[in-house]
Amino acid sequence: MSERIDRSYLGKMLRLTLLAPDTVETMLDGRQPSDLGTPQLMEPLPAEWSEQRQALLSARPVPCRLHVQPSLDR
């Protein structure tokens, strides 16, 4: 069965695989700035990880913690 996913959306989502590992870890831990969300991540980002950190994390110094539901799959 063929999935009907817009190619431009897919391209934007695949770019997220190029984020610096520590940036991804920061977001998974819920320590990203409160104003960092999907719209900012869908914008073109630098390829260099140090420049990504500057663009995504350093420009927004206010950290926040997200409430994450514990997994019931244990």
PDB file of N, CA, C and O in Angstrom:
ATOM      1  N   MET A   1       0.839  -1.173   0.000  1.00  0.00           N
ATOM      2  CA  MET A   1       0.000   0.000   0.000  1.00  0.00           C
ATOM      3  C   MET A   1       0.890   1.245   0.000  1.00  0.00           C
ATOM      4  O   MET A   1       1.874   1.303   0.738  1.00  0.00           O
ATOM      5  N   SER A   2       0.563   2.200  -0.791  1.00  0.00           N
ATOM      6  CA  SER A   2       1.344   3.419  -0.915  1.00  0.00           C
ATOM      7  C   SER A   2       0.855   4.484   0.064  1.00  0.00           C
ATOM      8  O   SER A   2      -0.340   4.764   0.158  1.00  0.00           O
ATOM      9  N   GLU A   3       1.818   5.075   0.799  1.00  0.00           N
ATOM     10  CA  GLU A   3       1.482   6.191   1.689  1.00  0.00           C
ATOM     11  C   GLU A   3       1.496   7.460   0.864  1.00  0.00           C
ATOM     12  O   GLU A   3       2.382   7.656   0.032  1.00  0.00           O
ATOM     13  N   ARG A   4       0.526   8.316   1.088  1.00  0.00           N
ATOM     14  CA  ARG A   4       0.451   9.582   0.350  1.00  0.00           C
ATOM     15  C   ARG A   4       1.000  10.697   1.222  1.00  0.00           C
ATOM     16  O   ARG A   4       0.257  11.407   1.900  1.00  0.00           O
ATOM     17  N   ILE A   5       2.329  10.835   1.186  1.00  0.00           N
ATOM     18  CA  ILE A   5       3.008  11.859   1.965  1.00  0.00           C
ATOM     19  C   ILE A   5       3.591  12.871   0.984  1.00  0.00           C
ATOM     20  O   ILE A   5       4.255  12.504   0.015  1.00  0.00           O
ATOM     21  N   ASP A   6       3.334  14.132   1.249  1.00  0.00           N
ATOM     22  CA  ASP A   6       3.859  15.200   0.409  1.00  0.00           C
ATOM     23  C   ASP A   6       5.393  15.167   0.447  1.00  0.00           C
ATOM     24  O   ASP A   6       5.989  15.093   1.522  1.00  0.00           O
ATOM     25  N   ARG A   7       6.019  15.223  -0.715  1.00  0.00           N
ATOM     26  CA  ARG A   7       7.477  15.137  -0.813  1.00  0.00           C
ATOM     27  C   ARG A   7       8.169  16.280  -0.084  1.00  0.00           C
ATOM     28  O   ARG A   7       9.220  16.076   0.523  1.00  0.00           O
ATOM     29  N   SER A   8       7.601  17.469  -0.133  1.00  0.00           N
ATOM     30  CA  SER A   8       8.232  18.609   0.537  1.00  0.00           C
ATOM     31  C   SER A   8       8.194  18.424   2.048  1.00  0.00           C
ATOM     32  O   SER A   8       9.167  18.748   2.728  1.00  0.00           O
ATOM     33  N   TYR A   9       7.087  17.908   2.590  1.00  0.00           N
ATOM     34  CA  TYR A   9       6.979  17.632   4.023  1.00  0.00           C
ATOM     35  C   TYR A   9       7.983  16.551   4.414  1.00  0.00           C
ATOM     36  O   TYR A   9       8.668  16.671   5.430  1.00  0.00           O
ATOM     37  N   LEU A  10       8.066  15.507   3.614  1.00  0.00           N
ATOM     38  CA  LEU A  10       8.997  14.425   3.888  1.00  0.00           C
ATOM     39  C   LEU A  10      10.433  14.944   3.906  1.00  0.00           C
ATOM     40  O   LEU A  10      11.223  14.564   4.770  1.00  0.00           O
ATOM     41  N   GLY A  11      10.764  15.800   2.964  1.00  0.00           N
ATOM     42  CA  GLY A  11      12.106  16.382   2.920  1.00  0.00           C
ATOM     43  C   GLY A  11      12.421  17.182   4.167  1.00  0.00           C
ATOM     44  O   GLY A  11      13.532  17.110   4.691  1.00  0.00           O
ATOM     45  N   LYS A  12      11.449  17.946   4.645  1.00  0.00           N
ATOM     46  CA  LYS A  12      11.654  18.729   5.867  1.00  0.00           C
ATOM     47  C   LYS A  12      11.837  17.815   7.068  1.00  0.00           C
ATOM     48  O   LYS A  12      12.682  18.077   7.924  1.00  0.00           O
ATOM     49  N   MET A  13      11.063  16.759   7.137  1.00  0.00           N
ATOM     50  CA  MET A  13      11.161  15.837   8.272  1.00  0.00           C
ATOM     51  C   MET A  13      12.485  15.077   8.248  1.00  0.00           C
ATOM     52  O   MET A  13      13.080  14.837   9.298  1.00  0.00           O
ATOM     53  N   LEU A  14      12.945  14.700   7.067  1.00  0.00           N
ATOM     54  CA  LEU A  14      14.210  13.976   6.972  1.00  0.00           C
ATOM     55  C   LEU A  14      15.393  14.835   7.412  1.00  0.00           C
ATOM     56  O   LEU A  14      16.398  14.303   7.885  1.00  0.00           O
ATOM     57  N   ARG A  15      15.287  16.153   7.263  1.00  0.00           N
ATOM     58  CA  ARG A  15      16.370  17.046   7.718  1.00  0.00           C
ATOM     59  C   ARG A  15      16.600  16.925   9.213  1.00  0.00           C
ATOM     60  O   ARG A  15      17.705  17.176   9.695  1.00  0.00           O
ATOM     61  N   LEU A  16      15.553  16.538   9.961  1.00  0.00           N
ATOM     62  CA  LEU A  16      15.699  16.403  11.411  1.00  0.00           C
ATOM     63  C   LEU A  16      16.701  15.312  11.777  1.00  0.00           C
ATOM     64  O   LEU A  16      17.244  15.321  12.882  1.00  0.00           O
ATOM     65  N   THR A  17      16.952  14.380  10.870  1.00  0.00           N
ATOM     66  CA  THR A  17      17.935  13.334  11.136  1.00  0.00           C
ATOM     67  C   THR A  17      19.355  13.887  11.132  1.00  0.00           C
ATOM     68  O   THR A  17      20.286  13.192  11.538  1.00  0.00           O
ATOM     69  N   LEU A  18      19.533  15.120  10.683  1.00  0.00           N
ATOM     70  CA  LEU A  18      20.856  15.738  10.608  1.00  0.00           C
ATOM     71  C   LEU A  18      21.155  16.646  11.799  1.00  0.00           C
ATOM     72  O   LEU A  18      22.185  17.319  11.824  1.00  0.00           O
ATOM     73  N   LEU A  19      20.260  16.666  12.780  1.00  0.00           N
ATOM     74  CA  LEU A  19      20.499  17.484  13.969  1.00  0.00           C
ATOM     75  C   LEU A  19      21.634  16.895  14.797  1.00  0.00           C
ATOM     76  O   LEU A  19      21.832  15.681  14.830  1.00  0.00           O
ATOM     77  N   ALA A  20      22.374  17.772  15.463  1.00  0.00           N
ATOM     78  CA  ALA A  20      23.457  17.330  16.341  1.00  0.00           C
ATOM     79  C   ALA A  20      22.899  16.407  17.425  1.00  0.00           C
ATOM     80  O   ALA A  20      21.847  16.695  17.996  1.00  0.00           O
ATOM     81  N   PRO A  21      23.587  15.309  17.714  1.00  0.00           N
ATOM     82  CA  PRO A  21      23.087  14.352  18.706  1.00  0.00           C
ATOM     83  C   PRO A  21      22.788  14.979  20.071  1.00  0.00           C
ATOM     84  O   PRO A  21      21.789  14.634  20.703  1.00  0.00           O
ATOM     85  N   ASP A  22      23.640  15.890  20.526  1.00  0.00           N
ATOM     86  CA  ASP A  22      23.392  16.499  21.833  1.00  0.00           C
ATOM     87  C   ASP A  22      22.185  17.435  21.798  1.00  0.00           C
ATOM     88  O   ASP A  22      21.527  17.627  22.820  1.00  0.00           O
ATOM     89  N   THR A  23      21.889  18.015  20.647  1.00  0.00           N
ATOM     90  CA  THR A  23      20.687  18.840  20.502  1.00  0.00           C
ATOM     91  C   THR A  23      19.444  17.966  20.591  1.00  0.00           C
ATOM     92  O   THR A  23      18.466  18.331  21.243  1.00  0.00           O
ATOM     93  N   VAL A  24      19.486  16.826  19.942  1.00  0.00           N
ATOM     94  CA  VAL A  24      18.366  15.875  20.012  1.00  0.00           C
ATOM     95  C   VAL A  24      18.177  15.419  21.460  1.00  0.00           C
ATOM     96  O   VAL A  24      17.050  15.358  21.951  1.00  0.00           O
ATOM     97  N   GLU A  25      19.268  15.103  22.133  1.00  0.00           N
ATOM     98  CA  GLU A  25      19.195  14.663  23.533  1.00  0.00           C
ATOM     99  C   GLU A  25      18.592  15.753  24.419  1.00  0.00           C
ATOM    100  O   GLU A  25      17.782  15.462  25.299  1.00  0.00           O
ATOM    101  N   THR A  26      18.981  16.998  24.188  1.00  0.00           N
ATOM    102  CA  THR A  26      18.422  18.115  24.943  1.00  0.00           C
ATOM    103  C   THR A  26      16.914  18.177  24.769  1.00  0.00           C
ATOM    104  O   THR A  26      16.184  18.385  25.739  1.00  0.00           O
ATOM    105  N   MET A  27      16.442  17.999  23.543  1.00  0.00           N
ATOM    106  CA  MET A  27      15.004  18.053  23.276  1.00  0.00           C
ATOM    107  C   MET A  27      14.288  16.843  23.866  1.00  0.00           C
ATOM    108  O   MET A  27      13.195  16.985  24.414  1.00  0.00           O
ATOM    109  N   LEU A  28      14.885  15.652  23.764  1.00  0.00           N
ATOM    110  CA  LEU A  28      14.266  14.458  24.328  1.00  0.00           C
ATOM    111  C   LEU A  28      14.180  14.528  25.850  1.00  0.00           C
ATOM    112  O   LEU A  28      13.258  13.981  26.453  1.00  0.00           O
ATOM    113  N   ASP A  29      15.151  15.208  26.466  1.00  0.00           N
ATOM    114  CA  ASP A  29      15.143  15.393  27.918  1.00  0.00           C
ATOM    115  C   ASP A  29      14.202  16.519  28.355  1.00  0.00           C
ATOM    116  O   ASP A  29      13.978  16.721  29.548  1.00  0.00           O
ATOM    117  N   GLY A  30      13.654  17.250  27.378  1.00  0.00           N
ATOM    118  CA  GLY A  30      12.753  18.355  27.702  1.00  0.00           C
ATOM    119  C   GLY A  30      13.472  19.598  28.187  1.00  0.00           C
ATOM    120  O   GLY A  30      12.875  20.425  28.877  1.00  0.00           O
ATOM    121  N   ARG A  31      14.745  19.748  27.841  1.00  0.00           N
ATOM    122  CA  ARG A  31      15.526  20.901  28.280  1.00  0.00           C
ATOM    123  C   ARG A  31      15.678  21.964  27.195  1.00  0.00           C
ATOM    124  O   ARG A  31      16.492  22.877  27.337  1.00  0.00           O
ATOM    125  N   GLN A  32      14.914  21.859  26.128  1.00  0.00           N
ATOM    126  CA  GLN A  32      15.003  22.832  25.055  1.00  0.00           C
ATOM    127  C   GLN A  32      14.339  24.142  25.509  1.00  0.00           C
ATOM    128  O   GLN A  32      13.523  24.142  26.431  1.00  0.00           O
ATOM    129  N   PRO A  33      14.694  25.247  24.860  1.00  0.00           N
ATOM    130  CA  PRO A  33      14.046  26.521  25.177  1.00  0.00           C
ATOM    131  C   PRO A  33      12.537  26.431  24.959  1.00  0.00           C
ATOM    132  O   PRO A  33      12.068  25.696  24.089  1.00  0.00           O
ATOM    133  N   SER A  34      11.796  27.173  25.746  1.00  0.00           N
ATOM    134  CA  SER A  34      10.333  27.092  25.697  1.00  0.00           C
ATOM    135  C   SER A  34       9.757  27.521  24.354  1.00  0.00           C
ATOM    136  O   SER A  34       8.665  27.086  23.988  1.00  0.00           O
ATOM    137  N   ASP A  35      10.463  28.356  23.623  1.00  0.00           N
ATOM    138  CA  ASP A  35       9.929  28.815  22.335  1.00  0.00           C
ATOM    139  C   ASP A  35      10.477  28.029  21.144  1.00  0.00           C
ATOM    140  O   ASP A  35      10.278  28.423  19.995  1.00  0.00           O
ATOM    141  N   LEU A  36      11.161  26.927  21.414  1.00  0.00           N
ATOM    142  CA  LEU A  36      11.665  26.092  20.325  1.00  0.00           C
ATOM    143  C   LEU A  36      10.653  24.988  20.052  1.00  0.00           C
ATOM    144  O   LEU A  36      10.377  24.158  20.918  1.00  0.00           O
ATOM    145  N   GLY A  37      10.110  24.987  18.854  1.00  0.00           N
ATOM    146  CA  GLY A  37       9.110  23.995  18.493  1.00  0.00           C
ATOM    147  C   GLY A  37       9.234  23.580  17.045  1.00  0.00           C
ATOM    148  O   GLY A  37      10.222  23.880  16.374  1.00  0.00           O
ATOM    149  N   THR A  38       8.232  22.897  16.583  1.00  0.00           N
ATOM    150  CA  THR A  38       8.232  22.370  15.225  1.00  0.00           C
ATOM    151  C   THR A  38       8.453  23.450  14.164  1.00  0.00           C
ATOM    152  O   THR A  38       9.223  23.227  13.230  1.00  0.00           O
ATOM    153  N   PRO A  39       7.797  24.622  14.276  1.00  0.00           N
ATOM    154  CA  PRO A  39       8.031  25.630  13.220  1.00  0.00           C
ATOM    155  C   PRO A  39       9.504  26.009  13.069  1.00  0.00           C
ATOM    156  O   PRO A  39       9.988  26.166  11.948  1.00  0.00           O
ATOM    157  N   GLN A  40      10.217  26.157  14.179  1.00  0.00           N
ATOM    158  CA  GLN A  40      11.640  26.512  14.099  1.00  0.00           C
ATOM    159  C   GLN A  40      12.455  25.356  13.528  1.00  0.00           C
ATOM    160  O   GLN A  40      13.423  25.582  12.801  1.00  0.00           O
ATOM    161  N   LEU A  41      12.076  24.127  13.848  1.00  0.00           N
ATOM    162  CA  LEU A  41      12.819  22.970  13.351  1.00  0.00           C
ATOM    163  C   LEU A  41      12.559  22.701  11.874  1.00  0.00           C
ATOM    164  O   LEU A  41      13.344  22.008  11.227  1.00  0.00           O
ATOM    165  N   MET A  42      11.480  23.234  11.337  1.00  0.00           N
ATOM    166  CA  MET A  42      11.161  23.046   9.921  1.00  0.00           C
ATOM    167  C   MET A  42      11.886  24.067   9.040  1.00  0.00           C
ATOM    168  O   MET A  42      11.917  23.924   7.818  1.00  0.00           O
ATOM    169  N   GLU A  43      12.464  25.091   9.658  1.00  0.00           N
ATOM    170  CA  GLU A  43      13.239  26.075   8.895  1.00  0.00           C
ATOM    171  C   GLU A  43      14.581  25.458   8.501  1.00  0.00           C
ATOM    172  O   GLU A  43      15.072  24.561   9.187  1.00  0.00           O
ATOM    173  N   PRO A  44      15.180  25.930   7.402  1.00  0.00           N
ATOM    174  CA  PRO A  44      16.512  25.430   7.039  1.00  0.00           C
ATOM    175  C   PRO A  44      17.509  25.689   8.170  1.00  0.00           C
ATOM    176  O   PRO A  44      17.530  26.771   8.757  1.00  0.00           O
ATOM    177  N   LEU A  45      18.331  24.686   8.467  1.00  0.00           N
ATOM    178  CA  LEU A  45      19.326  24.789   9.527  1.00  0.00           C
ATOM    179  C   LEU A  45      20.718  24.578   8.962  1.00  0.00           C
ATOM    180  O   LEU A  45      20.883  23.914   7.938  1.00  0.00           O
ATOM    181  N   PRO A  46      21.723  25.143   9.626  1.00  0.00           N
ATOM    182  CA  PRO A  46      23.103  24.920   9.172  1.00  0.00           C
ATOM    183  C   PRO A  46      23.472  23.443   9.279  1.00  0.00           C
ATOM    184  O   PRO A  46      22.930  22.717  10.112  1.00  0.00           O
ATOM    185  N   ALA A  47      24.389  23.011   8.436  1.00  0.00           N
ATOM    186  CA  ALA A  47      24.853  21.627   8.472  1.00  0.00           C
ATOM    187  C   ALA A  47      25.820  21.407   9.634  1.00  0.00           C
ATOM    188  O   ALA A  47      25.861  20.320  10.212  1.00  0.00           O
ATOM    189  N   GLU A  48      26.593  22.429   9.974  1.00  0.00           N
ATOM    190  CA  GLU A  48      27.562  22.316  11.069  1.00  0.00           C
ATOM    191  C   GLU A  48      26.836  22.259  12.407  1.00  0.00           C
ATOM    192  O   GLU A  48      25.986  23.102  12.697  1.00  0.00           O
ATOM    193  N   TRP A  49      27.176  21.260  13.223  1.00  0.00           N
ATOM    194  CA  TRP A  49      26.489  21.082  14.496  1.00  0.00           C
ATOM    195  C   TRP A  49      26.673  22.273  15.426  1.00  0.00           C
ATOM    196  O   TRP A  49      25.740  22.654  16.132  1.00  0.00           O
ATOM    197  N   SER A  50      27.862  22.863  15.437  1.00  0.00           N
ATOM    198  CA  SER A  50      28.095  24.021  16.313  1.00  0.00           C
ATOM    199  C   SER A  50      27.204  25.195  15.906  1.00  0.00           C
ATOM    200  O   SER A  50      26.719  25.934  16.763  1.00  0.00           O
ATOM    201  N   GLU A  51      26.994  25.363  14.615  1.00  0.00           N
ATOM    202  CA  GLU A  51      26.108  26.435  14.138  1.00  0.00           C
ATOM    203  C   GLU A  51      24.649  26.113  14.453  1.00  0.00           C
ATOM    204  O   GLU A  51      23.865  27.020  14.732  1.00  0.00           O
ATOM    205  N   GLN A  52      24.276  24.837  14.411  1.00  0.00           N
ATOM    206  CA  GLN A  52      22.919  24.447  14.794  1.00  0.00           C
ATOM    207  C   GLN A  52      22.665  24.782  16.259  1.00  0.00           C
ATOM    208  O   GLN A  52      21.622  25.335  16.609  1.00  0.00           O
ATOM    209  N   ARG A  53      23.636  24.439  17.115  1.00  0.00           N
ATOM    210  CA  ARG A  53      23.488  24.738  18.543  1.00  0.00           C
ATOM    211  C   ARG A  53      23.276  26.232  18.750  1.00  0.00           C
ATOM    212  O   ARG A  53      22.411  26.650  19.519  1.00  0.00           O
ATOM    213  N   GLN A  54      24.068  27.015  18.061  1.00  0.00           N
ATOM    214  CA  GLN A  54      23.950  28.474  18.176  1.00  0.00           C
ATOM    215  C   GLN A  54      22.569  28.933  17.736  1.00  0.00           C
ATOM    216  O   GLN A  54      21.936  29.744  18.413  1.00  0.00           O
ATOM    217  N   ALA A  55      22.101  28.420  16.608  1.00  0.00           N
ATOM    218  CA  ALA A  55      20.814  28.854  16.051  1.00  0.00           C
ATOM    219  C   ALA A  55      19.627  28.376  16.887  1.00  0.00           C
ATOM    220  O   ALA A  55      18.656  29.113  17.060  1.00  0.00           O
ATOM    221  N   LEU A  56      19.695  27.157  17.402  1.00  0.00           N
ATOM    222  CA  LEU A  56      18.532  26.582  18.083  1.00  0.00           C
ATOM    223  C   LEU A  56      18.537  26.763  19.592  1.00  0.00           C
ATOM    224  O   LEU A  56      17.489  27.024  20.183  1.00  0.00           O
ATOM    225  N   LEU A  57      19.680  26.632  20.219  1.00  0.00           N
ATOM    226  CA  LEU A  57      19.712  26.604  21.674  1.00  0.00           C
ATOM    227  C   LEU A  57      20.254  27.879  22.302  1.00  0.00           C
ATOM    228  O   LEU A  57      19.694  28.364  23.286  1.00  0.00           O
ATOM    229  N   SER A  58      21.319  28.424  21.761  1.00  0.00           N
ATOM    230  CA  SER A  58      21.938  29.594  22.373  1.00  0.00           C
ATOM    231  C   SER A  58      21.102  30.851  22.234  1.00  0.00           C
ATOM    232  O   SER A  58      21.139  31.723  23.101  1.00  0.00           O
ATOM    233  N   ALA A  59      20.355  30.949  21.159  1.00  0.00           N
ATOM    234  CA  ALA A  59      19.559  32.148  20.930  1.00  0.00           C
ATOM    235  C   ALA A  59      18.349  32.212  21.858  1.00  0.00           C
ATOM    236  O   ALA A  59      17.719  33.261  21.988  1.00  0.00           O
ATOM    237  N   ARG A  60      18.026  31.089  22.503  1.00  0.00           N
ATOM    238  CA  ARG A  60      16.858  31.022  23.377  1.00  0.00           C
ATOM    239  C   ARG A  60      17.309  30.442  24.718  1.00  0.00           C
ATOM    240  O   ARG A  60      17.235  29.230  24.921  1.00  0.00           O
ATOM    241  N   PRO A  61      17.772  31.286  25.627  1.00  0.00           N
ATOM    242  CA  PRO A  61      18.407  30.766  26.833  1.00  0.00           C
ATOM    243  C   PRO A  61      17.478  30.220  27.914  1.00  0.00           C
ATOM    244  O   PRO A  61      17.975  29.688  28.907  1.00  0.00           O
ATOM    245  N   VAL A  62      16.158  30.324  27.773  1.00  0.00           N
ATOM    246  CA  VAL A  62      15.251  29.903  28.838  1.00  0.00           C
ATOM    247  C   VAL A  62      14.893  28.432  28.677  1.00  0.00           C
ATOM    248  O   VAL A  62      14.141  28.085  27.767  1.00  0.00           O
ATOM    249  N   PRO A  63      15.418  27.549  29.548  1.00  0.00           N
ATOM    250  CA  PRO A  63      15.085  26.131  29.427  1.00  0.00           C
ATOM    251  C   PRO A  63      13.700  25.834  29.984  1.00  0.00           C
ATOM    252  O   PRO A  63      13.175  26.596  30.797  1.00  0.00           O
ATOM    253  N   CYS A  64      13.120  24.745  29.554  1.00  0.00           N
ATOM    254  CA  CYS A  64      11.843  24.306  30.105  1.00  0.00           C
ATOM    255  C   CYS A  64      11.849  22.801  30.203  1.00  0.00           C
ATOM    256  O   CYS A  64      12.604  22.130  29.500  1.00  0.00           O
ATOM    257  N   ARG A  65      11.018  22.270  31.064  1.00  0.00           N
ATOM    258  CA  ARG A  65      10.864  20.827  31.186  1.00  0.00           C
ATOM    259  C   ARG A  65       9.482  20.466  30.687  1.00  0.00           C
ATOM    260  O   ARG A  65       8.494  21.083  31.086  1.00  0.00           O
ATOM    261  N   LEU A  66       9.404  19.479  29.822  1.00  0.00           N
ATOM    262  CA  LEU A  66       8.135  18.997  29.335  1.00  0.00           C
ATOM    263  C   LEU A  66       7.679  17.841  30.194  1.00  0.00           C
ATOM    264  O   LEU A  66       8.496  17.040  30.650  1.00  0.00           O
ATOM    265  N   HIS A  67       6.379  17.745  30.418  1.00  0.00           N
ATOM    266  CA  HIS A  67       5.836  16.603  31.121  1.00  0.00           C
ATOM    267  C   HIS A  67       5.748  15.445  30.133  1.00  0.00           C
ATOM    268  O   HIS A  67       5.122  15.563  29.079  1.00  0.00           O
ATOM    269  N   VAL A  68       6.368  14.346  30.475  1.00  0.00           N
ATOM    270  CA  VAL A  68       6.370  13.177  29.613  1.00  0.00           C
ATOM    271  C   VAL A  68       5.680  12.044  30.350  1.00  0.00           C
ATOM    272  O   VAL A  68       6.023  11.735  31.491  1.00  0.00           O
ATOM    273  N   GLN A  69       4.701  11.423  29.691  1.00  0.00           N
ATOM    274  CA  GLN A  69       4.006  10.292  30.285  1.00  0.00           C
ATOM    275  C   GLN A  69       4.955   9.109  30.371  1.00  0.00           C
ATOM    276  O   GLN A  69       5.651   8.808  29.402  1.00  0.00           O
ATOM    277  N   PRO A  70       4.997   8.438  31.506  1.00  0.00           N
ATOM    278  CA  PRO A  70       5.849   7.236  31.581  1.00  0.00           C
ATOM    279  C   PRO A  70       5.318   6.140  30.680  1.00  0.00           C
ATOM    280  O   PRO A  70       4.111   6.016  30.473  1.00  0.00           O
ATOM    281  N   SER A  71       6.223   5.355  30.152  1.00  0.00           N
ATOM    282  CA  SER A  71       5.834   4.266  29.271  1.00  0.00           C
ATOM    283  C   SER A  71       5.194   3.134  30.078  1.00  0.00           C
ATOM    284  O   SER A  71       5.659   2.800  31.168  1.00  0.00           O
ATOM    285  N   LEU A  72       4.138   2.557  29.540  1.00  0.00           N
ATOM    286  CA  LEU A  72       3.469   1.438  30.192  1.00  0.00           C
ATOM    287  C   LEU A  72       3.946   0.099  29.639  1.00  0.00           C
ATOM    288  O   LEU A  72       3.419  -0.952  30.002  1.00  0.00           O
ATOM    289  N   ASP A  73       4.956   0.144  28.753  1.00  0.00           N
ATOM    290  CA  ASP A  73       5.442  -1.073  28.079  1.00  0.00           C
ATOM    291  C   ASP A  73       6.494  -1.817  28.874  1.00  0.00           C
ATOM    292  O   ASP A  73       7.179  -2.671  28.311  1.00  0.00           O
ATOM    293  N   ARG A  74       6.650  -1.542  30.120  1.00  0.00           N
ATOM    294  CA  ARG A  74       7.736  -2.171  30.903  1.00  0.00           C
ATOM    295  C   ARG A  74       7.396  -3.536  31.327  1.00  0.00           C
ATOM    296  O   ARG A  74       8.198  -4.195  31.988  1.00  0.00           O
TER     297      ARG A  74
END
